[in-house]
Amino acid sequence: MQDSGPTSPIEREPGLTSWLTESQQGGATSLPADLPNREKPPRPQRTSDPVVRWLTLAIVAVIVFWLVSVLSAAFFGLLSRPPAPRTQAERDLLTLTETVQSGKASSQTYAQYVGVLINAGQLSKAQQALDGALKIAKSDRSFLHAQQAQLALMRRDYKGAVAAADVAMAEARKELTAFMDKNVENNRRRDAGAVMPTSFADAALAQAEALLALKENAKALKAFDLFIEQSPANSDILVQRAHTKLLVGDKAGAEADFRLALKYIPDYQPAIDGLKEMGAAR
C-alpha cells in the first residue's frame, strides 16, 4: 500500500472526524460529548508583596477612621457653628463673657456680667464669678456686693440678701468718701462730681424686697426711702413704697406716693389702681 504521508490530528482522533463529517452533513454545531479534554495552560499566579498589602490595609484604616470622625462630628454638631445670639440679653452675655475671659474686666464689668447671669437663671455660675471677682477687686467693690444681694434674693435667701445689701451700701459710702477726698488732694471742690454709686440704690432695692418677704414692713419702708433718695423719679418704686406704707397703716403717705408716681408718668395704671383701691379720687 502506498504511504499517504504523516497522519493528521483529525485522522488520529476518530471521534472528531465523525463529528466533522456529521457537521458537514447535518449542520450540527455542538461538540460531541466524548471529545477528549485538552489541558489548558495554567494561569500565571499573582504574587502579593507583604509591604504593599500592609500599606493598603493602613490606608484603608485611615480612610475609615476619618469617615467615622467626620460622621461623629456631624452627628454631635461639632462641625456646625454655635448659634448666634438672638436677644439683647444673649448678646450682652456673649460680650461680657469675652471681656471677663480676657482678664481685663473691671469690678463694674464683672458686676454687669453677674447681673446678666442672674437674669439668665445661671445662679451657680453667677456665684462662682462673684467669688472670683471679690478675691481680686480693689475698687468699686460695692457693685459686686450689690449683685451678691440680688443673687441671694433670687435664691430666696432673704436674710443673706439683707446682709449683703448692708455691706454693699457701706462700701458705696466709702467709695463716695474716697472720691471726695481725691478731689481735695487735687485742689478741687470736695463735692465736685461726687455722686453716690448706683450700687447703693441697687442694694437698697434688693434689701427692701427681701425685708418685705420677711414681713419686716417697717424696715422695708426705710430701704425704699434709701432707694428713692437716689432715684426720686422712679414711678415703679414709688408705687411699691405706697403699698408698703399701706401695710404699716400710713394711708396719707401711700396716697402721696401714688400721686407722685402719676406726676412722673401720667396715666400710670398701677398708681391709678392704687388710688382706686384706697377709695381716693384721682
MODELLER restraints for C-alpha pairs under 7 A, 6 or more apart:
rsr = mdl.restraints
at = mdl.atoms
rsr.add(forms.Gaussian(group=physical.xy_distance, feature=features.Distance(at['CA:10:A'], at['CA:16:A']), mean=6.45, stdev=0.5))
rsr.add(forms.Gaussian(group=physical.xy_distance, feature=features.Distance(at['CA:10:A'], at['CA:17:A']), mean=5.71, stdev=0.5))
rsr.add(forms.Gaussian(group=physical.xy_distance, feature=features.Distance(at['CA:11:A'], at['CA:17:A']), mean=6.64, stdev=0.5))
rsr.add(forms.Gaussian(group=physical.xy_distance, feature=features.Distance(at['CA:15:A'], at['CA:35:A']), mean=6.94, stdev=0.5))
rsr.add(forms.Gaussian(group=physical.xy_distance, feature=features.Distance(at['CA:16:A'], at['CA:35:A']), mean=6.95, stdev=0.5))
rsr.add(forms.Gaussian(group=physical.xy_distance, feature=features.Distance(at['CA:19:A'], at['CA:32:A']), mean=6.84, stdev=0.5))
rsr.add(forms.Gaussian(group=physical.xy_distance, feature=features.Distance(at['CA:22:A'], at['CA:28:A']), mean=6.98, stdev=0.5))
rsr.add(forms.Gaussian(group=physical.xy_distance, feature=features.Distance(at['CA:23:A'], at['CA:29:A']), mean=6.60, stdev=0.5))
rsr.add(forms.Gaussian(group=physical.xy_distance, feature=features.Distance(at['CA:73:A'], at['CA:79:A']), mean=5.92, stdev=0.5))
rsr.add(forms.Gaussian(group=physical.xy_distance, feature=features.Distance(at['CA:85:A'], at['CA:91:A']), mean=5.42, stdev=0.5))
rsr.add(forms.Gaussian(group=physical.xy_distance, feature=features.Distance(at['CA:93:A'], at['CA:113:A']), mean=6.73, stdev=0.5))
rsr.add(forms.Gaussian(group=physical.xy_distance, feature=features.Distance(at['CA:93:A'], at['CA:116:A']), mean=6.20, stdev=0.5))
rsr.add(forms.Gaussian(group=physical.xy_distance, feature=features.Distance(at['CA:96:A'], at['CA:113:A']), mean=5.63, stdev=0.5))
rsr.add(forms.Gaussian(group=physical.xy_distance, feature=features.Distance(at['CA:99:A'], at['CA:105:A']), mean=5.79, stdev=0.5))
rsr.add(forms.Gaussian(group=physical.xy_distance, feature=features.Distance(at['CA:100:A'], at['CA:110:A']), mean=6.85, stdev=0.5))
rsr.add(forms.Gaussian(group=physical.xy_distance, feature=features.Distance(at['CA:107:A'], at['CA:137:A']), mean=6.09, stdev=0.5))
rsr.add(forms.Gaussian(group=physical.xy_distance, feature=features.Distance(at['CA:107:A'], at['CA:139:A']), mean=6.92, stdev=0.5))
rsr.add(forms.Gaussian(group=physical.xy_distance, feature=features.Distance(at['CA:107:A'], at['CA:140:A']), mean=5.86, stdev=0.5))
rsr.add(forms.Gaussian(group=physical.xy_distance, feature=features.Distance(at['CA:107:A'], at['CA:141:A']), mean=6.52, stdev=0.5))
rsr.add(forms.Gaussian(group=physical.xy_distance, feature=features.Distance(at['CA:107:A'], at['CA:144:A']), mean=6.91, stdev=0.5))
rsr.add(forms.Gaussian(group=physical.xy_distance, feature=features.Distance(at['CA:108:A'], at['CA:140:A']), mean=6.68, stdev=0.5))
rsr.add(forms.Gaussian(group=physical.xy_distance, feature=features.Distance(at['CA:108:A'], at['CA:143:A']), mean=6.10, stdev=0.5))
rsr.add(forms.Gaussian(group=physical.xy_distance, feature=features.Distance(at['CA:110:A'], at['CA:133:A']), mean=6.85, stdev=0.5))
rsr.add(forms.Gaussian(group=physical.xy_distance, feature=features.Distance(at['CA:111:A'], at['CA:143:A']), mean=5.88, stdev=0.5))
rsr.add(forms.Gaussian(group=physical.xy_distance, feature=features.Distance(at['CA:111:A'], at['CA:144:A']), mean=5.23, stdev=0.5))
rsr.add(forms.Gaussian(group=physical.xy_distance, feature=features.Distance(at['CA:111:A'], at['CA:147:A']), mean=6.41, stdev=0.5))
rsr.add(forms.Gaussian(group=physical.xy_distance, feature=features.Distance(at['CA:114:A'], at['CA:126:A']), mean=5.05, stdev=0.5))
rsr.add(forms.Gaussian(group=physical.xy_distance, feature=features.Distance(at['CA:114:A'], at['CA:129:A']), mean=6.69, stdev=0.5))
rsr.add(forms.Gaussian(group=physical.xy_distance, feature=features.Distance(at['CA:114:A'], at['CA:130:A']), mean=6.86, stdev=0.5))
rsr.add(forms.Gaussian(group=physical.xy_distance, feature=features.Distance(at['CA:114:A'], at['CA:147:A']), mean=6.94, stdev=0.5))
rsr.add(forms.Gaussian(group=physical.xy_distance, feature=features.Distance(at['CA:115:A'], at['CA:147:A']), mean=6.50, stdev=0.5))
rsr.add(forms.Gaussian(group=physical.xy_distance, feature=features.Distance(at['CA:117:A'], at['CA:123:A']), mean=6.70, stdev=0.5))
rsr.add(forms.Gaussian(group=physical.xy_distance, feature=features.Distance(at['CA:117:A'], at['CA:126:A']), mean=5.56, stdev=0.5))
rsr.add(forms.Gaussian(group=physical.xy_distance, feature=features.Distance(at['CA:118:A'], at['CA:126:A']), mean=6.24, stdev=0.5))
rsr.add(forms.Gaussian(group=physical.xy_distance, feature=features.Distance(at['CA:118:A'], at['CA:151:A']), mean=6.62, stdev=0.5))
rsr.add(forms.Gaussian(group=physical.xy_distance, feature=features.Distance(at['CA:130:A'], at['CA:144:A']), mean=6.74, stdev=0.5))
rsr.add(forms.Gaussian(group=physical.xy_distance, feature=features.Distance(at['CA:141:A'], at['CA:171:A']), mean=6.74, stdev=0.5))
rsr.add(forms.Gaussian(group=physical.xy_distance, feature=features.Distance(at['CA:142:A'], at['CA:168:A']), mean=4.52, stdev=0.5))
rsr.add(forms.Gaussian(group=physical.xy_distance, feature=features.Distance(at['CA:142:A'], at['CA:169:A']), mean=6.79, stdev=0.5))
rsr.add(forms.Gaussian(group=physical.xy_distance, feature=features.Distance(at['CA:142:A'], at['CA:171:A']), mean=4.95, stdev=0.5))
rsr.add(forms.Gaussian(group=physical.xy_distance, feature=features.Distance(at['CA:142:A'], at['CA:172:A']), mean=5.23, stdev=0.5))
rsr.add(forms.Gaussian(group=physical.xy_distance, feature=features.Distance(at['CA:142:A'], at['CA:199:A']), mean=6.01, stdev=0.5))
rsr.add(forms.Gaussian(group=physical.xy_distance, feature=features.Distance(at['CA:143:A'], at['CA:168:A']), mean=6.96, stdev=0.5))
rsr.add(forms.Gaussian(group=physical.xy_distance, feature=features.Distance(at['CA:143:A'], at['CA:199:A']), mean=4.98, stdev=0.5))
rsr.add(forms.Gaussian(group=physical.xy_distance, feature=features.Distance(at['CA:145:A'], at['CA:164:A']), mean=5.95, stdev=0.5))
rsr.add(forms.Gaussian(group=physical.xy_distance, feature=features.Distance(at['CA:145:A'], at['CA:165:A']), mean=6.82, stdev=0.5))
rsr.add(forms.Gaussian(group=physical.xy_distance, feature=features.Distance(at['CA:145:A'], at['CA:167:A']), mean=6.59, stdev=0.5))
rsr.add(forms.Gaussian(group=physical.xy_distance, feature=features.Distance(at['CA:145:A'], at['CA:168:A']), mean=4.77, stdev=0.5))
rsr.add(forms.Gaussian(group=physical.xy_distance, feature=features.Distance(at['CA:146:A'], at['CA:164:A']), mean=6.82, stdev=0.5))
rsr.add(forms.Gaussian(group=physical.xy_distance, feature=features.Distance(at['CA:146:A'], at['CA:165:A']), mean=5.83, stdev=0.5))
rsr.add(forms.Gaussian(group=physical.xy_distance, feature=features.Distance(at['CA:146:A'], at['CA:168:A']), mean=5.20, stdev=0.5))
rsr.add(forms.Gaussian(group=physical.xy_distance, feature=features.Distance(at['CA:146:A'], at['CA:199:A']), mean=5.92, stdev=0.5))
rsr.add(forms.Gaussian(group=physical.xy_distance, feature=features.Distance(at['CA:146:A'], at['CA:202:A']), mean=6.32, stdev=0.5))
rsr.add(forms.Gaussian(group=physical.xy_distance, feature=features.Distance(at['CA:146:A'], at['CA:203:A']), mean=4.77, stdev=0.5))
rsr.add(forms.Gaussian(group=physical.xy_distance, feature=features.Distance(at['CA:148:A'], at['CA:164:A']), mean=6.12, stdev=0.5))
rsr.add(forms.Gaussian(group=physical.xy_distance, feature=features.Distance(at['CA:149:A'], at['CA:161:A']), mean=4.19, stdev=0.5))
rsr.add(forms.Gaussian(group=physical.xy_distance, feature=features.Distance(at['CA:149:A'], at['CA:162:A']), mean=6.83, stdev=0.5))
rsr.add(forms.Gaussian(group=physical.xy_distance, feature=features.Distance(at['CA:149:A'], at['CA:164:A']), mean=4.79, stdev=0.5))
rsr.add(forms.Gaussian(group=physical.xy_distance, feature=features.Distance(at['CA:149:A'], at['CA:165:A']), mean=5.25, stdev=0.5))
rsr.add(forms.Gaussian(group=physical.xy_distance, feature=features.Distance(at['CA:149:A'], at['CA:203:A']), mean=6.55, stdev=0.5))
rsr.add(forms.Gaussian(group=physical.xy_distance, feature=features.Distance(at['CA:149:A'], at['CA:206:A']), mean=6.31, stdev=0.5))
rsr.add(forms.Gaussian(group=physical.xy_distance, feature=features.Distance(at['CA:150:A'], at['CA:161:A']), mean=6.60, stdev=0.5))
rsr.add(forms.Gaussian(group=physical.xy_distance, feature=features.Distance(at['CA:150:A'], at['CA:206:A']), mean=5.79, stdev=0.5))
rsr.add(forms.Gaussian(group=physical.xy_distance, feature=features.Distance(at['CA:152:A'], at['CA:158:A']), mean=6.60, stdev=0.5))
rsr.add(forms.Gaussian(group=physical.xy_distance, feature=features.Distance(at['CA:152:A'], at['CA:160:A']), mean=5.86, stdev=0.5))
rsr.add(forms.Gaussian(group=physical.xy_distance, feature=features.Distance(at['CA:152:A'], at['CA:161:A']), mean=4.88, stdev=0.5))
rsr.add(forms.Gaussian(group=physical.xy_distance, feature=features.Distance(at['CA:153:A'], at['CA:161:A']), mean=5.38, stdev=0.5))
rsr.add(forms.Gaussian(group=physical.xy_distance, feature=features.Distance(at['CA:153:A'], at['CA:206:A']), mean=6.94, stdev=0.5))
rsr.add(forms.Gaussian(group=physical.xy_distance, feature=features.Distance(at['CA:153:A'], at['CA:210:A']), mean=6.36, stdev=0.5))
rsr.add(forms.Gaussian(group=physical.xy_distance, feature=features.Distance(at['CA:158:A'], at['CA:210:A']), mean=4.86, stdev=0.5))
rsr.add(forms.Gaussian(group=physical.xy_distance, feature=features.Distance(at['CA:158:A'], at['CA:214:A']), mean=6.96, stdev=0.5))
rsr.add(forms.Gaussian(group=physical.xy_distance, feature=features.Distance(at['CA:161:A'], at['CA:206:A']), mean=6.97, stdev=0.5))
rsr.add(forms.Gaussian(group=physical.xy_distance, feature=features.Distance(at['CA:161:A'], at['CA:207:A']), mean=6.23, stdev=0.5))
rsr.add(forms.Gaussian(group=physical.xy_distance, feature=features.Distance(at['CA:161:A'], at['CA:210:A']), mean=6.42, stdev=0.5))
rsr.add(forms.Gaussian(group=physical.xy_distance, feature=features.Distance(at['CA:162:A'], at['CA:207:A']), mean=4.93, stdev=0.5))
rsr.add(forms.Gaussian(group=physical.xy_distance, feature=features.Distance(at['CA:162:A'], at['CA:210:A']), mean=6.42, stdev=0.5))
rsr.add(forms.Gaussian(group=physical.xy_distance, feature=features.Distance(at['CA:165:A'], at['CA:203:A']), mean=4.72, stdev=0.5))
rsr.add(forms.Gaussian(group=physical.xy_distance, feature=features.Distance(at['CA:165:A'], at['CA:204:A']), mean=6.43, stdev=0.5))
rsr.add(forms.Gaussian(group=physical.xy_distance, feature=features.Distance(at['CA:165:A'], at['CA:206:A']), mean=6.96, stdev=0.5))
rsr.add(forms.Gaussian(group=physical.xy_distance, feature=features.Distance(at['CA:165:A'], at['CA:207:A']), mean=5.81, stdev=0.5))
rsr.add(forms.Gaussian(group=physical.xy_distance, feature=features.Distance(at['CA:168:A'], at['CA:200:A']), mean=6.62, stdev=0.5))
rsr.add(forms.Gaussian(group=physical.xy_distance, feature=features.Distance(at['CA:168:A'], at['CA:203:A']), mean=6.24, stdev=0.5))
rsr.add(forms.Gaussian(group=physical.xy_distance, feature=features.Distance(at['CA:169:A'], at['CA:200:A']), mean=4.93, stdev=0.5))
rsr.add(forms.Gaussian(group=physical.xy_distance, feature=features.Distance(at['CA:169:A'], at['CA:203:A']), mean=6.46, stdev=0.5))
rsr.add(forms.Gaussian(group=physical.xy_distance, feature=features.Distance(at['CA:172:A'], at['CA:196:A']), mean=6.86, stdev=0.5))
rsr.add(forms.Gaussian(group=physical.xy_distance, feature=features.Distance(at['CA:172:A'], at['CA:197:A']), mean=5.95, stdev=0.5))
rsr.add(forms.Gaussian(group=physical.xy_distance, feature=features.Distance(at['CA:172:A'], at['CA:199:A']), mean=6.73, stdev=0.5))
rsr.add(forms.Gaussian(group=physical.xy_distance, feature=features.Distance(at['CA:172:A'], at['CA:200:A']), mean=5.77, stdev=0.5))
rsr.add(forms.Gaussian(group=physical.xy_distance, feature=features.Distance(at['CA:176:A'], at['CA:194:A']), mean=6.75, stdev=0.5))
rsr.add(forms.Gaussian(group=physical.xy_distance, feature=features.Distance(at['CA:176:A'], at['CA:195:A']), mean=6.82, stdev=0.5))
rsr.add(forms.Gaussian(group=physical.xy_distance, feature=features.Distance(at['CA:176:A'], at['CA:196:A']), mean=5.84, stdev=0.5))
rsr.add(forms.Gaussian(group=physical.xy_distance, feature=features.Distance(at['CA:179:A'], at['CA:194:A']), mean=6.79, stdev=0.5))
rsr.add(forms.Gaussian(group=physical.xy_distance, feature=features.Distance(at['CA:180:A'], at['CA:190:A']), mean=4.95, stdev=0.5))
rsr.add(forms.Gaussian(group=physical.xy_distance, feature=features.Distance(at['CA:180:A'], at['CA:191:A']), mean=5.87, stdev=0.5))
rsr.add(forms.Gaussian(group=physical.xy_distance, feature=features.Distance(at['CA:180:A'], at['CA:194:A']), mean=6.40, stdev=0.5))
rsr.add(forms.Gaussian(group=physical.xy_distance, feature=features.Distance(at['CA:181:A'], at['CA:190:A']), mean=6.71, stdev=0.5))
rsr.add(forms.Gaussian(group=physical.xy_distance, feature=features.Distance(at['CA:183:A'], at['CA:189:A']), mean=6.17, stdev=0.5))
rsr.add(forms.Gaussian(group=physical.xy_distance, feature=features.Distance(at['CA:183:A'], at['CA:190:A']), mean=5.26, stdev=0.5))
rsr.add(forms.Gaussian(group=physical.xy_distance, feature=features.Distance(at['CA:184:A'], at['CA:190:A']), mean=5.45, stdev=0.5))
rsr.add(forms.Gaussian(group=physical.xy_distance, feature=features.Distance(at['CA:201:A'], at['CA:226:A']), mean=6.98, stdev=0.5))
rsr.add(forms.Gaussian(group=physical.xy_distance, feature=features.Distance(at['CA:201:A'], at['CA:227:A']), mean=4.72, stdev=0.5))
rsr.add(forms.Gaussian(group=physical.xy_distance, feature=features.Distance(at['CA:201:A'], at['CA:230:A']), mean=6.23, stdev=0.5))
rsr.add(forms.Gaussian(group=physical.xy_distance, feature=features.Distance(at['CA:204:A'], at['CA:223:A']), mean=5.32, stdev=0.5))
rsr.add(forms.Gaussian(group=physical.xy_distance, feature=features.Distance(at['CA:204:A'], at['CA:224:A']), mean=6.76, stdev=0.5))
rsr.add(forms.Gaussian(group=physical.xy_distance, feature=features.Distance(at['CA:204:A'], at['CA:226:A']), mean=6.22, stdev=0.5))
rsr.add(forms.Gaussian(group=physical.xy_distance, feature=features.Distance(at['CA:204:A'], at['CA:227:A']), mean=5.55, stdev=0.5))
rsr.add(forms.Gaussian(group=physical.xy_distance, feature=features.Distance(at['CA:205:A'], at['CA:223:A']), mean=6.64, stdev=0.5))
rsr.add(forms.Gaussian(group=physical.xy_distance, feature=features.Distance(at['CA:205:A'], at['CA:224:A']), mean=6.32, stdev=0.5))
rsr.add(forms.Gaussian(group=physical.xy_distance, feature=features.Distance(at['CA:205:A'], at['CA:227:A']), mean=6.07, stdev=0.5))
rsr.add(forms.Gaussian(group=physical.xy_distance, feature=features.Distance(at['CA:207:A'], at['CA:223:A']), mean=6.45, stdev=0.5))
rsr.add(forms.Gaussian(group=physical.xy_distance, feature=features.Distance(at['CA:208:A'], at['CA:220:A']), mean=4.35, stdev=0.5))
rsr.add(forms.Gaussian(group=physical.xy_distance, feature=features.Distance(at['CA:208:A'], at['CA:221:A']), mean=6.96, stdev=0.5))
rsr.add(forms.Gaussian(group=physical.xy_distance, feature=features.Distance(at['CA:208:A'], at['CA:223:A']), mean=4.96, stdev=0.5))
rsr.add(forms.Gaussian(group=physical.xy_distance, feature=features.Distance(at['CA:208:A'], at['CA:224:A']), mean=5.85, stdev=0.5))
rsr.add(forms.Gaussian(group=physical.xy_distance, feature=features.Distance(at['CA:209:A'], at['CA:220:A']), mean=6.98, stdev=0.5))
rsr.add(forms.Gaussian(group=physical.xy_distance, feature=features.Distance(at['CA:211:A'], at['CA:217:A']), mean=6.60, stdev=0.5))
rsr.add(forms.Gaussian(group=physical.xy_distance, feature=features.Distance(at['CA:211:A'], at['CA:219:A']), mean=6.65, stdev=0.5))
rsr.add(forms.Gaussian(group=physical.xy_distance, feature=features.Distance(at['CA:211:A'], at['CA:220:A']), mean=5.09, stdev=0.5))
rsr.add(forms.Gaussian(group=physical.xy_distance, feature=features.Distance(at['CA:212:A'], at['CA:220:A']), mean=5.79, stdev=0.5))
rsr.add(forms.Gaussian(group=physical.xy_distance, feature=features.Distance(at['CA:217:A'], at['CA:244:A']), mean=6.56, stdev=0.5))
rsr.add(forms.Gaussian(group=physical.xy_distance, feature=features.Distance(at['CA:217:A'], at['CA:247:A']), mean=6.95, stdev=0.5))
rsr.add(forms.Gaussian(group=physical.xy_distance, feature=features.Distance(at['CA:217:A'], at['CA:248:A']), mean=6.78, stdev=0.5))
rsr.add(forms.Gaussian(group=physical.xy_distance, feature=features.Distance(at['CA:218:A'], at['CA:248:A']), mean=6.71, stdev=0.5))
rsr.add(forms.Gaussian(group=physical.xy_distance, feature=features.Distance(at['CA:221:A'], at['CA:241:A']), mean=6.50, stdev=0.5))
rsr.add(forms.Gaussian(group=physical.xy_distance, feature=features.Distance(at['CA:221:A'], at['CA:244:A']), mean=6.27, stdev=0.5))
rsr.add(forms.Gaussian(group=physical.xy_distance, feature=features.Distance(at['CA:224:A'], at['CA:241:A']), mean=6.16, stdev=0.5))
rsr.add(forms.Gaussian(group=physical.xy_distance, feature=features.Distance(at['CA:233:A'], at['CA:264:A']), mean=6.29, stdev=0.5))
rsr.add(forms.Gaussian(group=physical.xy_distance, feature=features.Distance(at['CA:235:A'], at['CA:261:A']), mean=4.40, stdev=0.5))
rsr.add(forms.Gaussian(group=physical.xy_distance, feature=features.Distance(at['CA:235:A'], at['CA:264:A']), mean=6.54, stdev=0.5))
rsr.add(forms.Gaussian(group=physical.xy_distance, feature=features.Distance(at['CA:235:A'], at['CA:265:A']), mean=6.85, stdev=0.5))
rsr.add(forms.Gaussian(group=physical.xy_distance, feature=features.Distance(at['CA:238:A'], at['CA:257:A']), mean=5.55, stdev=0.5))
rsr.add(forms.Gaussian(group=physical.xy_distance, feature=features.Distance(at['CA:238:A'], at['CA:258:A']), mean=6.86, stdev=0.5))
rsr.add(forms.Gaussian(group=physical.xy_distance, feature=features.Distance(at['CA:238:A'], at['CA:261:A']), mean=5.93, stdev=0.5))
rsr.add(forms.Gaussian(group=physical.xy_distance, feature=features.Distance(at['CA:239:A'], at['CA:257:A']), mean=6.40, stdev=0.5))
rsr.add(forms.Gaussian(group=physical.xy_distance, feature=features.Distance(at['CA:239:A'], at['CA:258:A']), mean=5.79, stdev=0.5))
rsr.add(forms.Gaussian(group=physical.xy_distance, feature=features.Distance(at['CA:239:A'], at['CA:261:A']), mean=6.67, stdev=0.5))
rsr.add(forms.Gaussian(group=physical.xy_distance, feature=features.Distance(at['CA:239:A'], at['CA:271:A']), mean=6.15, stdev=0.5))
rsr.add(forms.Gaussian(group=physical.xy_distance, feature=features.Distance(at['CA:242:A'], at['CA:253:A']), mean=6.87, stdev=0.5))
rsr.add(forms.Gaussian(group=physical.xy_distance, feature=features.Distance(at['CA:242:A'], at['CA:254:A']), mean=4.00, stdev=0.5))
rsr.add(forms.Gaussian(group=physical.xy_distance, feature=features.Distance(at['CA:242:A'], at['CA:255:A']), mean=6.94, stdev=0.5))
rsr.add(forms.Gaussian(group=physical.xy_distance, feature=features.Distance(at['CA:242:A'], at['CA:257:A']), mean=5.34, stdev=0.5))
rsr.add(forms.Gaussian(group=physical.xy_distance, feature=features.Distance(at['CA:242:A'], at['CA:258:A']), mean=6.32, stdev=0.5))
rsr.add(forms.Gaussian(group=physical.xy_distance, feature=features.Distance(at['CA:243:A'], at['CA:254:A']), mean=6.48, stdev=0.5))
rsr.add(forms.Gaussian(group=physical.xy_distance, feature=features.Distance(at['CA:245:A'], at['CA:251:A']), mean=6.71, stdev=0.5))
rsr.add(forms.Gaussian(group=physical.xy_distance, feature=features.Distance(at['CA:245:A'], at['CA:253:A']), mean=6.44, stdev=0.5))
rsr.add(forms.Gaussian(group=physical.xy_distance, feature=features.Distance(at['CA:245:A'], at['CA:254:A']), mean=5.39, stdev=0.5))
rsr.add(forms.Gaussian(group=physical.xy_distance, feature=features.Distance(at['CA:246:A'], at['CA:254:A']), mean=6.01, stdev=0.5))
rsr.add(forms.Gaussian(group=physical.xy_distance, feature=features.Distance(at['CA:255:A'], at['CA:275:A']), mean=6.59, stdev=0.5))
rsr.add(forms.Gaussian(group=physical.xy_distance, feature=features.Distance(at['CA:258:A'], at['CA:271:A']), mean=4.90, stdev=0.5))
rsr.add(forms.Gaussian(group=physical.xy_distance, feature=features.Distance(at['CA:258:A'], at['CA:274:A']), mean=6.70, stdev=0.5))
rsr.add(forms.Gaussian(group=physical.xy_distance, feature=features.Distance(at['CA:258:A'], at['CA:275:A']), mean=6.65, stdev=0.5))
rsr.add(forms.Gaussian(group=physical.xy_distance, feature=features.Distance(at['CA:261:A'], at['CA:271:A']), mean=6.44, stdev=0.5))
rsr.add(forms.Gaussian(group=physical.xy_distance, feature=features.Distance(at['CA:262:A'], at['CA:268:A']), mean=5.81, stdev=0.5))
rsr.add(forms.Gaussian(group=physical.xy_distance, feature=features.Distance(at['CA:262:A'], at['CA:271:A']), mean=6.45, stdev=0.5))
rsr.add(forms.Gaussian(group=physical.xy_distance, feature=features.Distance(at['CA:272:A'], at['CA:282:A']), mean=6.98, stdev=0.5))
rsr.add(forms.Gaussian(group=physical.xy_distance, feature=features.Distance(at['CA:275:A'], at['CA:281:A']), mean=6.84, stdev=0.5))
rsr.add(forms.Gaussian(group=physical.xy_distance, feature=features.Distance(at['CA:275:A'], at['CA:282:A']), mean=6.61, stdev=0.5))
